[in-house]
């Protein structure tokens, strides 16, 4: 797994300096983020989560068969056992299930920042805030397995870090309850076995001929779209 681990390490190292800055998260930590910006986070995430769930389900079908050389059993990701012949498919199916759980947890946060379910459904998204799910949908249809897995692997760490900081800051600065911040606590931790399973998939994809350079660029693009989301909700 040396090639996958080295590619992952290099990609995270390249992205970390820019990812360290998140203006909205920093404003929340200072207690100066406007509540309408928090409401936009909830409303944009309502659309993103539903799109990503479909993308992961599509990926599960597209990569229903494990790449050549993939071990028979990779473990569990969000409770879904990844076993031959659909190890890659089960990995993405687990992520889809996780998005369903996240959608349930989003509702209390939305309510805490003033949005009803009807408000979420009626909200019109900002184009820049939706670049991330649009790119994930493109990867689901046209990206290689290496591009898709590395983009997710690198991004989930940064996204989880932002969520951890919000989960810590929102109760004290904005008086949000544990129920209202459960959405951010949920994403603050990677799914069980996510990193090890993703690295195994990445190595198998590289061994099968997927381009490491293309995978690195996909991760760069994904993180740019992540940053665009946070800028757009301000």
C-alpha positions in Angstrom: 0.0 0.0 0.0 3.1 2.2 -0.2 2.0 4.1 -3.3 -1.4 4.9 -2.0 -0.1 6.1 1.4 2.5 8.3 -0.2 0.1 9.8 -2.7 -2.4 10.5 0.2 0.3 12.0 2.4 1.6 14.2 -0.5 -1.9 15.4 -1.4 -2.8 16.3 2.2 0.5 18.2 2.6 -0.1 20.1 -0.6 -3.7 21.1 0.4 -3.2 21.7 4.1 -1.8 25.3 4.0 -4.9 26.7 2.2 -7.3 24.5 4.0 -6.1 25.8 7.4 -8.0 29.0 6.8 -11.8 29.0 6.9 -13.3 32.5 7.4 -16.8 31.3 8.5 -15.5 28.8 11.0 -13.2 31.5 12.4 -16.1 33.9 12.7 -18.1 31.3 14.6 -15.3 30.7 17.0 -15.2 34.4 17.6 -18.9 34.6 18.0 -19.2 37.2 15.2 -20.6 35.0 12.4 -24.1 36.3 11.4 -26.9 33.8 12.1 -28.2 34.1 8.4 -24.8 32.7 7.4 -25.4 29.7 9.7 -28.8 29.3 8.2 -27.3 29.2 4.7 -25.0 26.4 5.9 -28.0 24.4 6.9 -29.9 25.2 3.7 -27.1 24.5 1.3 -26.2 21.3 3.2 -29.8 20.1 2.8 -29.3 20.1 -0.9 -25.7 18.9 -0.8 -26.4 15.8 1.4 -29.3 14.7 -0.8 -27.1 15.0 -3.9 -24.1 13.3 -2.4 -26.3 10.4 -1.2 -27.4 9.8 -4.8 -23.8 10.1 -6.0 -22.6 7.5 -3.5 -25.4 5.2 -4.5 -24.4 5.6 -8.1 -20.8 4.9 -7.3 -21.9 1.8 -5.4 -23.6 0.5 -8.5 -20.8 1.6 -10.9 -18.1 -0.1 -8.8 -20.2 -3.0 -7.7 -17.3 -5.3 -8.5 -14.0 -5.0 -6.6 -10.9 -4.0 -8.6 -8.5 -6.7 -9.5 -6.3 -7.7 -6.5 -8.6 -6.2 -3.9 -8.7 -8.3 -0.7 -11.9 -10.3 -0.2 -12.9 -8.5 3.0 -12.1 -4.8 3.8 -14.0 -4.4 7.0 -16.9 -2.1 7.7 -17.8 1.5 6.7 -20.7 3.0 8.5 -22.0 -0.5 9.3 -21.9 -1.9 5.8 -19.6 -5.0 5.4 -17.3 -4.7 2.4 -16.9 -8.2 1.1 -16.1 -9.8 -2.2 -17.1 -9.3 -4.9 -18.5 -5.8 -4.1 -15.9 -4.3 -1.7 -15.7 -1.0 -3.5 -19.5 -1.0 -4.0 -20.1 -1.6 -0.3 -17.7 1.2 0.6 -19.8 3.7 -1.4 -23.0 2.2 -0.2 -21.9 2.8 3.4 -21.2 6.4 2.6 -24.6 6.7 1.1 -26.1 5.4 4.3 -24.1 7.9 6.2 -25.5 10.7 4.2 -29.0 9.5 5.2 -28.1 9.7 8.8 -26.6 13.2 8.3 -29.8 14.4 6.8 -31.7 13.4 9.9 -29.2 15.2 12.1 -29.4 18.4 10.0 -33.0 19.1 10.9 -32.3 20.2 14.5 -29.5 22.4 13.4 -31.6 24.0 10.8 -34.4 24.6 13.4 -31.9 26.2 15.8 -30.9 28.8 13.2 -34.5 29.5 12.2 -35.3 27.2 9.3 -38.3 24.9 9.1 -38.4 21.8 6.9 -40.5 23.9 4.5 -37.8 26.6 4.5 -35.2 24.0 3.6 -37.3 22.7 0.7 -38.0 26.2 -0.6 -34.4 27.5 -0.4 -32.7 28.5 -3.6 -29.0 27.6 -3.4 -26.1 29.8 -4.2 -24.2 28.5 -7.3 -20.7 28.6 -5.7 -22.0 26.7 -2.7 -23.0 23.8 -4.9 -19.8 23.2 -6.8 -18.7 20.4 -4.4 -21.7 18.1 -5.0 -21.7 18.9 -8.7 -18.1 17.7 -8.9 -18.8 14.6 -6.9 -21.7 13.8 -9.2 -19.3 14.2 -12.2 -16.8 11.9 -10.5 -19.5 9.4 -9.8 -20.3 9.2 -13.5 -16.9 9.9 -15.2 -14.1 9.8 -12.7 -11.7 6.9 -12.1 -11.8 5.0 -8.8 -8.5 6.5 -7.8 -9.7 10.1 -8.5 -12.9 9.6 -6.6 -11.4 7.8 -3.6 -8.4 10.2 -3.2 -10.7 13.3 -3.5 -12.9 12.0 -0.8 -10.1 10.7 1.4 -8.3 14.1 1.4 -11.4 16.2 1.7 -13.1 14.3 4.5 -10.2 15.1 6.8 -10.5 18.8 6.2 -14.3 18.8 6.3 -14.2 16.8 9.5 -11.8 19.3 11.1 -14.2 22.2 10.2 -17.1 20.3 11.7 -15.2 19.6 14.9 -14.4 23.3 15.4 -18.0 24.3 14.7 -19.3 21.6 17.1 -17.0 23.0 19.8 -17.8 26.7 19.2 -21.6 26.8 18.5 -22.8 25.9 22.0 -20.8 28.5 23.8 -21.0 31.3 21.2 -24.6 30.7 19.9 -26.2 28.7 22.7 -27.0 25.7 20.5 -28.0 22.5 22.2 -26.2 19.1 21.8 -29.1 18.0 19.5 -28.6 21.1 17.3 -24.8 20.5 17.0 -25.1 16.7 16.5 -24.8 17.1 12.7 -21.3 18.6 13.2 -20.2 16.1 15.8 -21.3 13.3 13.4 -18.9 14.6 10.6 -16.1 15.4 13.0 -15.1 11.8 13.1 -14.3 9.7 10.0 -16.6 6.7 9.4 -15.3 3.4 10.9 -12.5 1.9 8.8 -12.9 4.7 6.3 -9.3 5.6 5.9 -7.9 2.1 5.8 -10.6 0.9 3.4 -10.1 4.0 1.1 -6.3 3.4 1.1 -6.8 -0.2 0.1 -9.2 0.8 -2.7 -6.8 3.5 -3.8 -3.9 1.1 -4.0 -5.9 -1.4 -6.0 -7.0 1.3 -8.4 -3.4 2.5 -8.9 -2.2 -1.0 -9.4 -4.9 -1.5 -12.0 -3.5 1.5 -13.9 -5.4 4.6 -12.7 -3.3 7.8 -12.9 -1.9 9.1 -9.6 -1.5 12.5 -11.2 -5.1 12.6 -12.2 -6.2 11.5 -8.7 -4.1 14.2 -7.1 -5.7 16.8 -9.3 -9.1 15.6 -8.5 -8.4 16.0 -4.8 -7.1 19.6 -5.5 -10.3 20.4 -7.3 -12.5 18.9 -4.6 -10.8 21.0 -1.9 -11.2 24.2 -4.0 -14.9 23.4 -4.2 -15.0 22.8 -0.5 -13.5 26.3 0.1 -16.0 27.8 -2.4 -18.8 26.5 -0.3 -17.6 28.2 2.9 -17.0 31.5 1.0 -20.4 31.4 -0.6 -22.4 31.1 2.6 -20.9 34.2 4.2 
